[in-house]
Amino acid sequence: MSNDQLLAEIREANLTYLMLAQTLIRQDKAEAVFRLGLNEDAADILASLSAAQLMKLAARNTLLCSFRVDDNLVWSLLTNHAPSKVGNEATNTLHANILMASRVSEVL
């Protein structure tokens, strides 16, 4: 993949993320804040952006979204690849969701 192709993919991912985020925020701000891992101020800004502003933001050469999964425990729970399996897949997913939700509350 060439550098130009990579930048185009990043811009497309940014636009998709921004459009999804704006839709979620406009439908249910509280749920969007939780699901996206944003604070309320950022949610308010995103909800108020025009289409032109979204396009300008999306054109950046860096990803605007990021993974909230930043440690081995959560990755292991989500992928069900823990070395010592404690629970079933549903239990592991629930545990991972609880861990990620607690990190969202730290941001807020």
N, C-alpha and C positions, 0 to 999 in steps of 0.2 A: 504494500500500500504506500503510495507516495505521500509526501507531506501535505500536498494540496487536498488529496482525498481524505486524509486524517482530519484536517481542519474542517472540511465540509461535514464529516461525520460528527465532529464535536458541535458544530453549529446546529446541526439537525437535532442532536440529542438535547442541546440547550433549549431550542424552540419547543420541542415536544414536552420537556419538563416544565417549562414556564407556562405553556398552555394548560397542561394538566393541573399544575399548582393553582393557577388562577381560577380554573373551573371548580376545583375542590373547595377553595377558599370562599368563592361566591355562593356555593351550595350550602356549606356548613363549616364556618370558620373554626369552631372548636375542634371538630374532627380533623380538619385539614392541618391545623397546627400540630396535632398529635401525629398524624400519619406522615407528614412531611418533615417533622423535626424542626420546625421553625418557631421563632418567637412571634408574639402577636404583632409587634411593630413591623417586622418583615412581611407578615401576612397582609397587613393593611396596605403596605406599599405595593406588593404584588397585585392585590385586588384592584388597585386604582390605576394600574398602568394601561396605556392605550396599546392598540395593536402595533403601532409604529415603535413605541418604546420597547415592547416585547421583542420585536425584530432586531432592534439595535442592541439590546442586551444579549440576544441569542447569537449575534455575530461575533462575540468575543472568542478568542482562541483558547480559552480554558473552560473546563466543565464548571457549570454553576451548581450542579448537584453533587452530593458526595455520599459515600456509603456510611451508614451509621454503625455498621458491623465492623468493629475495629479490633477485635481480639479473637484468639483461637477458640475460646469457650463458646461464644455465640456462633461462630462459623461451624464449629463441630455440631452444635445442637441443631442448627438450621439444615445442615447437609446430612445429618444422621451418620456422621463418620467419627463419632467419639470412640477413642480406643477402648474404653470400658463403658459399654452401653448400660445405662441405669434404667431408663424407661423406654416406652414405645415412642413412635414418631410423633404422635399427637402431644404427648407429655413433653417431649424435647422441644417441639415448636412452641408450646405454651411457655415453657421456661425461657426460651430465647426471646419471645415477645415481651415477657415481664422484664427481662434484663434491658432490652432496648427501650422500653417505656420508661424505665427508671432513669435512663440516660437523657431522655427527652425532658423529663422534669427538671434535670440539672440545668439544661439550657434555658428553660423558662424561668 
